[in-house]
Amino acid sequence: MSNNAFCPISFKKIDEHVARLNGFFTVILLVVFLLTYSIVPVLFLVADFFVRSIEKPQYSPLAIVSKFILTKLKVNPQLINAGPKIFAARIGLLFSVIISLAVLFGLSTTAVVFTIIFGICALLEAVVGFCVACRIYPLVYRLIYQTDFRKKKFNSDYQI
């Protein structure tokens, strides 16, 4: 794999440890949803991902708890580009909304499938720091900003 991943760039920085701990808490909330089929954990994720997706992480309950835990454990921050994590928060918001709507409309299979996909992505972030959103960003970029896929080329780790 090449090291020139095509990711959204931001001048803001985020602590990677906080992002990974947020991913862990997301997995826990998704497991609680799967075990109870209560919409409450998913609605909590909708609110939390909304706050992070509008770039207000200081109001995110998960980020607040993650920062508190890391401070108590005296883990030094590892600052990284916030762009991919903001994009990932927007994808997390989308998944949380889809799961919520599926529950509200009685589409339990759809809710479970999206929960499992979302949980796997959050688990990859939490355990190994692999950001799935960073890998799908080139596809989203092509769909939104490029009109002819065959004429435009850019370097990416993701191959179609």
Chimera marker file (.cmm) of the C-alpha trace (Angstrom):
<marker_set name="trace">
<marker id="1" x="0.000" y="0.000" z="0.000" r="1" g="1" b="0" radius="0.5"/>
<marker id="2" x="1.185" y="3.498" z="-0.718" r="1" g="1" b="0" radius="0.5"/>
<marker id="3" x="1.213" y="6.179" z="1.954" r="1" g="1" b="0" radius="0.5"/>
<marker id="4" x="-0.574" y="8.827" z="-0.109" r="1" g="1" b="0" radius="0.5"/>
<marker id="5" x="-4.160" y="8.254" z="1.012" r="1" g="1" b="0" radius="0.5"/>
<marker id="6" x="-6.618" y="10.782" z="-0.324" r="1" g="1" b="0" radius="0.5"/>
<marker id="7" x="-8.349" y="12.155" z="2.768" r="1" g="1" b="0" radius="0.5"/>
<marker id="8" x="-10.128" y="15.379" z="3.669" r="1" g="1" b="0" radius="0.5"/>
<marker id="9" x="-7.626" y="17.848" z="5.042" r="1" g="1" b="0" radius="0.5"/>
<marker id="10" x="-8.381" y="20.147" z="7.952" r="1" g="1" b="0" radius="0.5"/>
<marker id="11" x="-6.332" y="22.712" z="9.795" r="1" g="1" b="0" radius="0.5"/>
<marker id="12" x="-7.863" y="21.371" z="12.995" r="1" g="1" b="0" radius="0.5"/>
<marker id="13" x="-6.213" y="18.609" z="14.988" r="1" g="1" b="0" radius="0.5"/>
<marker id="14" x="-7.733" y="15.832" z="17.082" r="1" g="1" b="0" radius="0.5"/>
<marker id="15" x="-6.245" y="13.407" z="19.577" r="1" g="1" b="0" radius="0.5"/>
<marker id="16" x="-6.157" y="9.974" z="17.959" r="1" g="1" b="0" radius="0.5"/>
<marker id="17" x="-6.547" y="8.314" z="21.360" r="1" g="1" b="0" radius="0.5"/>
<marker id="18" x="-9.838" y="10.162" z="21.891" r="1" g="1" b="0" radius="0.5"/>
<marker id="19" x="-11.070" y="9.081" z="18.453" r="1" g="1" b="0" radius="0.5"/>
<marker id="20" x="-10.196" y="5.455" z="19.156" r="1" g="1" b="0" radius="0.5"/>
<marker id="21" x="-11.860" y="5.514" z="22.578" r="1" g="1" b="0" radius="0.5"/>
<marker id="22" x="-14.930" y="7.102" z="20.979" r="1" g="1" b="0" radius="0.5"/>
<marker id="23" x="-14.950" y="4.164" z="18.560" r="1" g="1" b="0" radius="0.5"/>
<marker id="24" x="-14.850" y="1.747" z="21.504" r="1" g="1" b="0" radius="0.5"/>
<marker id="25" x="-17.803" y="3.476" z="23.196" r="1" g="1" b="0" radius="0.5"/>
<marker id="26" x="-19.689" y="3.430" z="19.896" r="1" g="1" b="0" radius="0.5"/>
<marker id="27" x="-19.198" y="-0.342" z="19.696" r="1" g="1" b="0" radius="0.5"/>
<marker id="28" x="-20.493" y="-0.732" z="23.262" r="1" g="1" b="0" radius="0.5"/>
<marker id="29" x="-23.615" y="1.325" z="22.498" r="1" g="1" b="0" radius="0.5"/>
<marker id="30" x="-24.262" y="-0.647" z="19.314" r="1" g="1" b="0" radius="0.5"/>
<marker id="31" x="-23.938" y="-3.939" z="21.204" r="1" g="1" b="0" radius="0.5"/>
<marker id="32" x="-26.393" y="-2.639" z="23.824" r="1" g="1" b="0" radius="0.5"/>
<marker id="33" x="-28.786" y="-1.813" z="20.978" r="1" g="1" b="0" radius="0.5"/>
<marker id="34" x="-28.414" y="-5.285" z="19.468" r="1" g="1" b="0" radius="0.5"/>
<marker id="35" x="-29.001" y="-6.957" z="22.840" r="1" g="1" b="0" radius="0.5"/>
<marker id="36" x="-31.989" y="-4.840" z="23.908" r="1" g="1" b="0" radius="0.5"/>
<marker id="37" x="-33.329" y="-3.490" z="20.624" r="1" g="1" b="0" radius="0.5"/>
<marker id="38" x="-33.894" y="-0.234" z="22.506" r="1" g="1" b="0" radius="0.5"/>
<marker id="39" x="-33.568" y="2.802" z="20.274" r="1" g="1" b="0" radius="0.5"/>
<marker id="40" x="-32.110" y="4.908" z="23.115" r="1" g="1" b="0" radius="0.5"/>
<marker id="41" x="-28.412" y="4.029" z="22.506" r="1" g="1" b="0" radius="0.5"/>
<marker id="42" x="-28.826" y="4.736" z="18.787" r="1" g="1" b="0" radius="0.5"/>
<marker id="43" x="-30.533" y="8.086" z="19.434" r="1" g="1" b="0" radius="0.5"/>
<marker id="44" x="-27.664" y="8.924" z="21.782" r="1" g="1" b="0" radius="0.5"/>
<marker id="45" x="-25.271" y="8.152" z="18.911" r="1" g="1" b="0" radius="0.5"/>
<marker id="46" x="-27.325" y="10.338" z="16.555" r="1" g="1" b="0" radius="0.5"/>
<marker id="47" x="-26.914" y="13.269" z="18.948" r="1" g="1" b="0" radius="0.5"/>
<marker id="48" x="-23.232" y="12.599" z="19.619" r="1" g="1" b="0" radius="0.5"/>
<marker id="49" x="-22.280" y="12.135" z="15.959" r="1" g="1" b="0" radius="0.5"/>
<marker id="50" x="-24.309" y="15.217" z="15.023" r="1" g="1" b="0" radius="0.5"/>
<marker id="51" x="-22.306" y="17.339" z="17.458" r="1" g="1" b="0" radius="0.5"/>
<marker id="52" x="-19.016" y="15.945" z="16.173" r="1" g="1" b="0" radius="0.5"/>
<marker id="53" x="-20.064" y="16.225" z="12.521" r="1" g="1" b="0" radius="0.5"/>
<marker id="54" x="-20.731" y="19.967" z="12.901" r="1" g="1" b="0" radius="0.5"/>
<marker id="55" x="-17.221" y="20.274" z="14.355" r="1" g="1" b="0" radius="0.5"/>
<marker id="56" x="-18.230" y="20.929" z="17.976" r="1" g="1" b="0" radius="0.5"/>
<marker id="57" x="-16.492" y="17.996" z="19.713" r="1" g="1" b="0" radius="0.5"/>
<marker id="58" x="-16.345" y="19.929" z="22.978" r="1" g="1" b="0" radius="0.5"/>
<marker id="59" x="-20.092" y="19.196" z="23.323" r="1" g="1" b="0" radius="0.5"/>
<marker id="60" x="-19.818" y="15.482" z="22.479" r="1" g="1" b="0" radius="0.5"/>
<marker id="61" x="-20.554" y="13.336" z="25.549" r="1" g="1" b="0" radius="0.5"/>
<marker id="62" x="-18.378" y="10.519" z="24.206" r="1" g="1" b="0" radius="0.5"/>
<marker id="63" x="-15.461" y="12.864" z="23.524" r="1" g="1" b="0" radius="0.5"/>
<marker id="64" x="-15.806" y="14.440" z="26.975" r="1" g="1" b="0" radius="0.5"/>
<marker id="65" x="-15.740" y="11.024" z="28.677" r="1" g="1" b="0" radius="0.5"/>
<marker id="66" x="-12.870" y="9.845" z="26.466" r="1" g="1" b="0" radius="0.5"/>
<marker id="67" x="-10.780" y="12.930" z="27.257" r="1" g="1" b="0" radius="0.5"/>
<marker id="68" x="-11.518" y="12.528" z="30.974" r="1" g="1" b="0" radius="0.5"/>
<marker id="69" x="-10.413" y="8.875" z="30.972" r="1" g="1" b="0" radius="0.5"/>
<marker id="70" x="-7.266" y="9.594" z="28.973" r="1" g="1" b="0" radius="0.5"/>
<marker id="71" x="-6.378" y="12.504" z="31.273" r="1" g="1" b="0" radius="0.5"/>
<marker id="72" x="-6.799" y="10.302" z="34.368" r="1" g="1" b="0" radius="0.5"/>
<marker id="73" x="-4.658" y="7.609" z="32.742" r="1" g="1" b="0" radius="0.5"/>
<marker id="74" x="-2.068" y="10.303" z="31.846" r="1" g="1" b="0" radius="0.5"/>
<marker id="75" x="-2.007" y="9.303" z="28.178" r="1" g="1" b="0" radius="0.5"/>
<marker id="76" x="-0.181" y="11.893" z="26.099" r="1" g="1" b="0" radius="0.5"/>
<marker id="77" x="-2.251" y="13.251" z="23.200" r="1" g="1" b="0" radius="0.5"/>
<marker id="78" x="-1.317" y="12.122" z="19.702" r="1" g="1" b="0" radius="0.5"/>
<marker id="79" x="-2.575" y="14.898" z="17.442" r="1" g="1" b="0" radius="0.5"/>
<marker id="80" x="-3.669" y="14.020" z="13.921" r="1" g="1" b="0" radius="0.5"/>
<marker id="81" x="-5.551" y="15.749" z="11.103" r="1" g="1" b="0" radius="0.5"/>
<marker id="82" x="-9.203" y="16.151" z="12.135" r="1" g="1" b="0" radius="0.5"/>
<marker id="83" x="-10.529" y="16.090" z="8.541" r="1" g="1" b="0" radius="0.5"/>
<marker id="84" x="-10.915" y="12.312" z="8.215" r="1" g="1" b="0" radius="0.5"/>
<marker id="85" x="-12.473" y="12.070" z="11.681" r="1" g="1" b="0" radius="0.5"/>
<marker id="86" x="-14.993" y="14.822" z="10.871" r="1" g="1" b="0" radius="0.5"/>
<marker id="87" x="-15.915" y="12.962" z="7.686" r="1" g="1" b="0" radius="0.5"/>
<marker id="88" x="-16.155" y="9.724" z="9.704" r="1" g="1" b="0" radius="0.5"/>
<marker id="89" x="-18.456" y="11.458" z="12.200" r="1" g="1" b="0" radius="0.5"/>
<marker id="90" x="-20.736" y="12.445" z="9.317" r="1" g="1" b="0" radius="0.5"/>
<marker id="91" x="-20.788" y="8.831" z="8.119" r="1" g="1" b="0" radius="0.5"/>
<marker id="92" x="-21.502" y="7.737" z="11.708" r="1" g="1" b="0" radius="0.5"/>
<marker id="93" x="-24.367" y="10.206" z="11.852" r="1" g="1" b="0" radius="0.5"/>
<marker id="94" x="-25.762" y="8.812" z="8.608" r="1" g="1" b="0" radius="0.5"/>
<marker id="95" x="-25.574" y="5.230" z="9.897" r="1" g="1" b="0" radius="0.5"/>
<marker id="96" x="-27.133" y="6.197" z="13.233" r="1" g="1" b="0" radius="0.5"/>
<marker id="97" x="-30.021" y="7.940" z="11.466" r="1" g="1" b="0" radius="0.5"/>
<marker id="98" x="-30.555" y="4.981" z="9.115" r="1" g="1" b="0" radius="0.5"/>
<marker id="99" x="-30.622" y="2.568" z="12.070" r="1" g="1" b="0" radius="0.5"/>
<marker id="100" x="-33.048" y="4.835" z="13.967" r="1" g="1" b="0" radius="0.5"/>
<marker id="101" x="-35.387" y="5.119" z="10.987" r="1" g="1" b="0" radius="0.5"/>
<marker id="102" x="-35.228" y="1.372" z="10.383" r="1" g="1" b="0" radius="0.5"/>
<marker id="103" x="-36.264" y="0.755" z="13.996" r="1" g="1" b="0" radius="0.5"/>
<marker id="104" x="-39.052" y="3.332" z="13.814" r="1" g="1" b="0" radius="0.5"/>
<marker id="105" x="-40.426" y="1.779" z="10.606" r="1" g="1" b="0" radius="0.5"/>
<marker id="106" x="-40.133" y="-1.782" z="11.914" r="1" g="1" b="0" radius="0.5"/>
<marker id="107" x="-37.352" y="-2.812" z="9.535" r="1" g="1" b="0" radius="0.5"/>
<marker id="108" x="-35.450" y="-4.906" z="12.065" r="1" g="1" b="0" radius="0.5"/>
<marker id="109" x="-33.263" y="-6.749" z="9.541" r="1" g="1" b="0" radius="0.5"/>
<marker id="110" x="-32.149" y="-3.448" z="8.009" r="1" g="1" b="0" radius="0.5"/>
<marker id="111" x="-31.415" y="-2.049" z="11.467" r="1" g="1" b="0" radius="0.5"/>
<marker id="112" x="-29.336" y="-5.090" z="12.413" r="1" g="1" b="0" radius="0.5"/>
<marker id="113" x="-27.385" y="-5.136" z="9.132" r="1" g="1" b="0" radius="0.5"/>
<marker id="114" x="-26.494" y="-1.428" z="9.377" r="1" g="1" b="0" radius="0.5"/>
<marker id="115" x="-25.644" y="-1.844" z="13.062" r="1" g="1" b="0" radius="0.5"/>
<marker id="116" x="-23.245" y="-4.695" z="12.306" r="1" g="1" b="0" radius="0.5"/>
<marker id="117" x="-21.545" y="-2.780" z="9.469" r="1" g="1" b="0" radius="0.5"/>
<marker id="118" x="-21.308" y="0.336" z="11.634" r="1" g="1" b="0" radius="0.5"/>
<marker id="119" x="-20.014" y="-1.718" z="14.569" r="1" g="1" b="0" radius="0.5"/>
<marker id="120" x="-17.293" y="-3.360" z="12.479" r="1" g="1" b="0" radius="0.5"/>
<marker id="121" x="-16.121" y="0.065" z="11.260" r="1" g="1" b="0" radius="0.5"/>
<marker id="122" x="-16.094" y="1.464" z="14.815" r="1" g="1" b="0" radius="0.5"/>
<marker id="123" x="-14.289" y="-1.641" z="16.085" r="1" g="1" b="0" radius="0.5"/>
<marker id="124" x="-11.590" y="-1.277" z="13.435" r="1" g="1" b="0" radius="0.5"/>
<marker id="125" x="-11.075" y="2.336" z="14.530" r="1" g="1" b="0" radius="0.5"/>
<marker id="126" x="-11.002" y="1.398" z="18.215" r="1" g="1" b="0" radius="0.5"/>
<marker id="127" x="-8.719" y="-1.627" z="17.998" r="1" g="1" b="0" radius="0.5"/>
<marker id="128" x="-6.241" y="-0.866" z="15.224" r="1" g="1" b="0" radius="0.5"/>
<marker id="129" x="-6.871" y="2.790" z="14.310" r="1" g="1" b="0" radius="0.5"/>
<marker id="130" x="-8.111" y="1.863" z="10.823" r="1" g="1" b="0" radius="0.5"/>
<marker id="131" x="-10.444" y="4.595" z="9.547" r="1" g="1" b="0" radius="0.5"/>
<marker id="132" x="-12.851" y="3.068" z="7.034" r="1" g="1" b="0" radius="0.5"/>
<marker id="133" x="-14.223" y="6.539" z="6.220" r="1" g="1" b="0" radius="0.5"/>
<marker id="134" x="-10.778" y="7.597" z="5.005" r="1" g="1" b="0" radius="0.5"/>
<marker id="135" x="-10.834" y="4.680" z="2.583" r="1" g="1" b="0" radius="0.5"/>
<marker id="136" x="-14.290" y="5.501" z="1.190" r="1" g="1" b="0" radius="0.5"/>
<marker id="137" x="-13.679" y="9.248" z="0.978" r="1" g="1" b="0" radius="0.5"/>
<marker id="138" x="-12.133" y="9.020" z="-2.534" r="1" g="1" b="0" radius="0.5"/>
<marker id="139" x="-15.337" y="7.388" z="-3.793" r="1" g="1" b="0" radius="0.5"/>
<marker id="140" x="-17.506" y="10.090" z="-2.228" r="1" g="1" b="0" radius="0.5"/>
<marker id="141" x="-15.209" y="12.762" z="-3.632" r="1" g="1" b="0" radius="0.5"/>
<marker id="142" x="-15.520" y="11.281" z="-7.112" r="1" g="1" b="0" radius="0.5"/>
<marker id="143" x="-19.308" y="11.130" z="-6.871" r="1" g="1" b="0" radius="0.5"/>
<marker id="144" x="-19.663" y="14.717" z="-5.651" r="1" g="1" b="0" radius="0.5"/>
<marker id="145" x="-16.838" y="16.676" z="-7.242" r="1" g="1" b="0" radius="0.5"/>
<marker id="146" x="-15.827" y="14.868" z="-10.408" r="1" g="1" b="0" radius="0.5"/>
<marker id="147" x="-18.108" y="14.535" z="-13.380" r="1" g="1" b="0" radius="0.5"/>
<marker id="148" x="-16.224" y="11.956" z="-15.455" r="1" g="1" b="0" radius="0.5"/>
<marker id="149" x="-14.515" y="9.171" z="-13.529" r="1" g="1" b="0" radius="0.5"/>
<marker id="150" x="-12.464" y="7.978" z="-16.487" r="1" g="1" b="0" radius="0.5"/>
<marker id="151" x="-10.788" y="11.342" z="-17.139" r="1" g="1" b="0" radius="0.5"/>
<marker id="152" x="-9.848" y="12.145" z="-13.535" r="1" g="1" b="0" radius="0.5"/>
<marker id="153" x="-7.101" y="10.310" z="-11.691" r="1" g="1" b="0" radius="0.5"/>
<marker id="154" x="-5.608" y="10.751" z="-8.266" r="1" g="1" b="0" radius="0.5"/>
<marker id="155" x="-3.402" y="8.611" z="-6.051" r="1" g="1" b="0" radius="0.5"/>
<marker id="156" x="-5.178" y="6.641" z="-3.387" r="1" g="1" b="0" radius="0.5"/>
<marker id="157" x="-4.711" y="3.467" z="-1.396" r="1" g="1" b="0" radius="0.5"/>
<marker id="158" x="-8.222" y="2.498" z="-2.439" r="1" g="1" b="0" radius="0.5"/>
<marker id="159" x="-8.407" y="0.727" z="-5.784" r="1" g="1" b="0" radius="0.5"/>
<marker id="160" x="-11.588" y="0.334" z="-7.804" r="1" g="1" b="0" radius="0.5"/>
<link id1="1" id2="2" r="1" g="1" b="0" radius="0.2"/>
<link id1="2" id2="3" r="1" g="1" b="0" radius="0.2"/>
<link id1="3" id2="4" r="1" g="1" b="0" radius="0.2"/>
<link id1="4" id2="5" r="1" g="1" b="0" radius="0.2"/>
<link id1="5" id2="6" r="1" g="1" b="0" radius="0.2"/>
<link id1="6" id2="7" r="1" g="1" b="0" radius="0.2"/>
<link id1="7" id2="8" r="1" g="1" b="0" radius="0.2"/>
<link id1="8" id2="9" r="1" g="1" b="0" radius="0.2"/>
<link id1="9" id2="10" r="1" g="1" b="0" radius="0.2"/>
<link id1="10" id2="11" r="1" g="1" b="0" radius="0.2"/>
<link id1="11" id2="12" r="1" g="1" b="0" radius="0.2"/>
<link id1="12" id2="13" r="1" g="1" b="0" radius="0.2"/>
<link id1="13" id2="14" r="1" g="1" b="0" radius="0.2"/>
<link id1="14" id2="15" r="1" g="1" b="0" radius="0.2"/>
<link id1="15" id2="16" r="1" g="1" b="0" radius="0.2"/>
<link id1="16" id2="17" r="1" g="1" b="0" radius="0.2"/>
<link id1="17" id2="18" r="1" g="1" b="0" radius="0.2"/>
<link id1="18" id2="19" r="1" g="1" b="0" radius="0.2"/>
<link id1="19" id2="20" r="1" g="1" b="0" radius="0.2"/>
<link id1="20" id2="21" r="1" g="1" b="0" radius="0.2"/>
<link id1="21" id2="22" r="1" g="1" b="0" radius="0.2"/>
<link id1="22" id2="23" r="1" g="1" b="0" radius="0.2"/>
<link id1="23" id2="24" r="1" g="1" b="0" radius="0.2"/>
<link id1="24" id2="25" r="1" g="1" b="0" radius="0.2"/>
<link id1="25" id2="26" r="1" g="1" b="0" radius="0.2"/>
<link id1="26" id2="27" r="1" g="1" b="0" radius="0.2"/>
<link id1="27" id2="28" r="1" g="1" b="0" radius="0.2"/>
<link id1="28" id2="29" r="1" g="1" b="0" radius="0.2"/>
<link id1="29" id2="30" r="1" g="1" b="0" radius="0.2"/>
<link id1="30" id2="31" r="1" g="1" b="0" radius="0.2"/>
<link id1="31" id2="32" r="1" g="1" b="0" radius="0.2"/>
<link id1="32" id2="33" r="1" g="1" b="0" radius="0.2"/>
<link id1="33" id2="34" r="1" g="1" b="0" radius="0.2"/>
<link id1="34" id2="35" r="1" g="1" b="0" radius="0.2"/>
<link id1="35" id2="36" r="1" g="1" b="0" radius="0.2"/>
<link id1="36" id2="37" r="1" g="1" b="0" radius="0.2"/>
<link id1="37" id2="38" r="1" g="1" b="0" radius="0.2"/>
<link id1="38" id2="39" r="1" g="1" b="0" radius="0.2"/>
<link id1="39" id2="40" r="1" g="1" b="0" radius="0.2"/>
<link id1="40" id2="41" r="1" g="1" b="0" radius="0.2"/>
<link id1="41" id2="42" r="1" g="1" b="0" radius="0.2"/>
<link id1="42" id2="43" r="1" g="1" b="0" radius="0.2"/>
<link id1="43" id2="44" r="1" g="1" b="0" radius="0.2"/>
<link id1="44" id2="45" r="1" g="1" b="0" radius="0.2"/>
<link id1="45" id2="46" r="1" g="1" b="0" radius="0.2"/>
<link id1="46" id2="47" r="1" g="1" b="0" radius="0.2"/>
<link id1="47" id2="48" r="1" g="1" b="0" radius="0.2"/>
<link id1="48" id2="49" r="1" g="1" b="0" radius="0.2"/>
<link id1="49" id2="50" r="1" g="1" b="0" radius="0.2"/>
<link id1="50" id2="51" r="1" g="1" b="0" radius="0.2"/>
<link id1="51" id2="52" r="1" g="1" b="0" radius="0.2"/>
<link id1="52" id2="53" r="1" g="1" b="0" radius="0.2"/>
<link id1="53" id2="54" r="1" g="1" b="0" radius="0.2"/>
<link id1="54" id2="55" r="1" g="1" b="0" radius="0.2"/>
<link id1="55" id2="56" r="1" g="1" b="0" radius="0.2"/>
<link id1="56" id2="57" r="1" g="1" b="0" radius="0.2"/>
<link id1="57" id2="58" r="1" g="1" b="0" radius="0.2"/>
<link id1="58" id2="59" r="1" g="1" b="0" radius="0.2"/>
<link id1="59" id2="60" r="1" g="1" b="0" radius="0.2"/>
<link id1="60" id2="61" r="1" g="1" b="0" radius="0.2"/>
<link id1="61" id2="62" r="1" g="1" b="0" radius="0.2"/>
<link id1="62" id2="63" r="1" g="1" b="0" radius="0.2"/>
<link id1="63" id2="64" r="1" g="1" b="0" radius="0.2"/>
<link id1="64" id2="65" r="1" g="1" b="0" radius="0.2"/>
<link id1="65" id2="66" r="1" g="1" b="0" radius="0.2"/>
<link id1="66" id2="67" r="1" g="1" b="0" radius="0.2"/>
<link id1="67" id2="68" r="1" g="1" b="0" radius="0.2"/>
<link id1="68" id2="69" r="1" g="1" b="0" radius="0.2"/>
<link id1="69" id2="70" r="1" g="1" b="0" radius="0.2"/>
<link id1="70" id2="71" r="1" g="1" b="0" radius="0.2"/>
<link id1="71" id2="72" r="1" g="1" b="0" radius="0.2"/>
<link id1="72" id2="73" r="1" g="1" b="0" radius="0.2"/>
<link id1="73" id2="74" r="1" g="1" b="0" radius="0.2"/>
<link id1="74" id2="75" r="1" g="1" b="0" radius="0.2"/>
<link id1="75" id2="76" r="1" g="1" b="0" radius="0.2"/>
<link id1="76" id2="77" r="1" g="1" b="0" radius="0.2"/>
<link id1="77" id2="78" r="1" g="1" b="0" radius="0.2"/>
<link id1="78" id2="79" r="1" g="1" b="0" radius="0.2"/>
<link id1="79" id2="80" r="1" g="1" b="0" radius="0.2"/>
<link id1="80" id2="81" r="1" g="1" b="0" radius="0.2"/>
<link id1="81" id2="82" r="1" g="1" b="0" radius="0.2"/>
<link id1="82" id2="83" r="1" g="1" b="0" radius="0.2"/>
<link id1="83" id2="84" r="1" g="1" b="0" radius="0.2"/>
<link id1="84" id2="85" r="1" g="1" b="0" radius="0.2"/>
<link id1="85" id2="86" r="1" g="1" b="0" radius="0.2"/>
<link id1="86" id2="87" r="1" g="1" b="0" radius="0.2"/>
<link id1="87" id2="88" r="1" g="1" b="0" radius="0.2"/>
<link id1="88" id2="89" r="1" g="1" b="0" radius="0.2"/>
<link id1="89" id2="90" r="1" g="1" b="0" radius="0.2"/>
<link id1="90" id2="91" r="1" g="1" b="0" radius="0.2"/>
<link id1="91" id2="92" r="1" g="1" b="0" radius="0.2"/>
<link id1="92" id2="93" r="1" g="1" b="0" radius="0.2"/>
<link id1="93" id2="94" r="1" g="1" b="0" radius="0.2"/>
<link id1="94" id2="95" r="1" g="1" b="0" radius="0.2"/>
<link id1="95" id2="96" r="1" g="1" b="0" radius="0.2"/>
<link id1="96" id2="97" r="1" g="1" b="0" radius="0.2"/>
<link id1="97" id2="98" r="1" g="1" b="0" radius="0.2"/>
<link id1="98" id2="99" r="1" g="1" b="0" radius="0.2"/>
<link id1="99" id2="100" r="1" g="1" b="0" radius="0.2"/>
<link id1="100" id2="101" r="1" g="1" b="0" radius="0.2"/>
<link id1="101" id2="102" r="1" g="1" b="0" radius="0.2"/>
<link id1="102" id2="103" r="1" g="1" b="0" radius="0.2"/>
<link id1="103" id2="104" r="1" g="1" b="0" radius="0.2"/>
<link id1="104" id2="105" r="1" g="1" b="0" radius="0.2"/>
<link id1="105" id2="106" r="1" g="1" b="0" radius="0.2"/>
<link id1="106" id2="107" r="1" g="1" b="0" radius="0.2"/>
<link id1="107" id2="108" r="1" g="1" b="0" radius="0.2"/>
<link id1="108" id2="109" r="1" g="1" b="0" radius="0.2"/>
<link id1="109" id2="110" r="1" g="1" b="0" radius="0.2"/>
<link id1="110" id2="111" r="1" g="1" b="0" radius="0.2"/>
<link id1="111" id2="112" r="1" g="1" b="0" radius="0.2"/>
<link id1="112" id2="113" r="1" g="1" b="0" radius="0.2"/>
<link id1="113" id2="114" r="1" g="1" b="0" radius="0.2"/>
<link id1="114" id2="115" r="1" g="1" b="0" radius="0.2"/>
<link id1="115" id2="116" r="1" g="1" b="0" radius="0.2"/>
<link id1="116" id2="117" r="1" g="1" b="0" radius="0.2"/>
<link id1="117" id2="118" r="1" g="1" b="0" radius="0.2"/>
<link id1="118" id2="119" r="1" g="1" b="0" radius="0.2"/>
<link id1="119" id2="120" r="1" g="1" b="0" radius="0.2"/>
<link id1="120" id2="121" r="1" g="1" b="0" radius="0.2"/>
<link id1="121" id2="122" r="1" g="1" b="0" radius="0.2"/>
<link id1="122" id2="123" r="1" g="1" b="0" radius="0.2"/>
<link id1="123" id2="124" r="1" g="1" b="0" radius="0.2"/>
<link id1="124" id2="125" r="1" g="1" b="0" radius="0.2"/>
<link id1="125" id2="126" r="1" g="1" b="0" radius="0.2"/>
<link id1="126" id2="127" r="1" g="1" b="0" radius="0.2"/>
<link id1="127" id2="128" r="1" g="1" b="0" radius="0.2"/>
<link id1="128" id2="129" r="1" g="1" b="0" radius="0.2"/>
<link id1="129" id2="130" r="1" g="1" b="0" radius="0.2"/>
<link id1="130" id2="131" r="1" g="1" b="0" radius="0.2"/>
<link id1="131" id2="132" r="1" g="1" b="0" radius="0.2"/>
<link id1="132" id2="133" r="1" g="1" b="0" radius="0.2"/>
<link id1="133" id2="134" r="1" g="1" b="0" radius="0.2"/>
<link id1="134" id2="135" r="1" g="1" b="0" radius="0.2"/>
<link id1="135" id2="136" r="1" g="1" b="0" radius="0.2"/>
<link id1="136" id2="137" r="1" g="1" b="0" radius="0.2"/>
<link id1="137" id2="138" r="1" g="1" b="0" radius="0.2"/>
<link id1="138" id2="139" r="1" g="1" b="0" radius="0.2"/>
<link id1="139" id2="140" r="1" g="1" b="0" radius="0.2"/>
<link id1="140" id2="141" r="1" g="1" b="0" radius="0.2"/>
<link id1="141" id2="142" r="1" g="1" b="0" radius="0.2"/>
<link id1="142" id2="143" r="1" g="1" b="0" radius="0.2"/>
<link id1="143" id2="144" r="1" g="1" b="0" radius="0.2"/>
<link id1="144" id2="145" r="1" g="1" b="0" radius="0.2"/>
<link id1="145" id2="146" r="1" g="1" b="0" radius="0.2"/>
<link id1="146" id2="147" r="1" g="1" b="0" radius="0.2"/>
<link id1="147" id2="148" r="1" g="1" b="0" radius="0.2"/>
<link id1="148" id2="149" r="1" g="1" b="0" radius="0.2"/>
<link id1="149" id2="150" r="1" g="1" b="0" radius="0.2"/>
<link id1="150" id2="151" r="1" g="1" b="0" radius="0.2"/>
<link id1="151" id2="152" r="1" g="1" b="0" radius="0.2"/>
<link id1="152" id2="153" r="1" g="1" b="0" radius="0.2"/>
<link id1="153" id2="154" r="1" g="1" b="0" radius="0.2"/>
<link id1="154" id2="155" r="1" g="1" b="0" radius="0.2"/>
<link id1="155" id2="156" r="1" g="1" b="0" radius="0.2"/>
<link id1="156" id2="157" r="1" g="1" b="0" radius="0.2"/>
<link id1="157" id2="158" r="1" g="1" b="0" radius="0.2"/>
<link id1="158" id2="159" r="1" g="1" b="0" radius="0.2"/>
<link id1="159" id2="160" r="1" g="1" b="0" radius="0.2"/>
</marker_set>
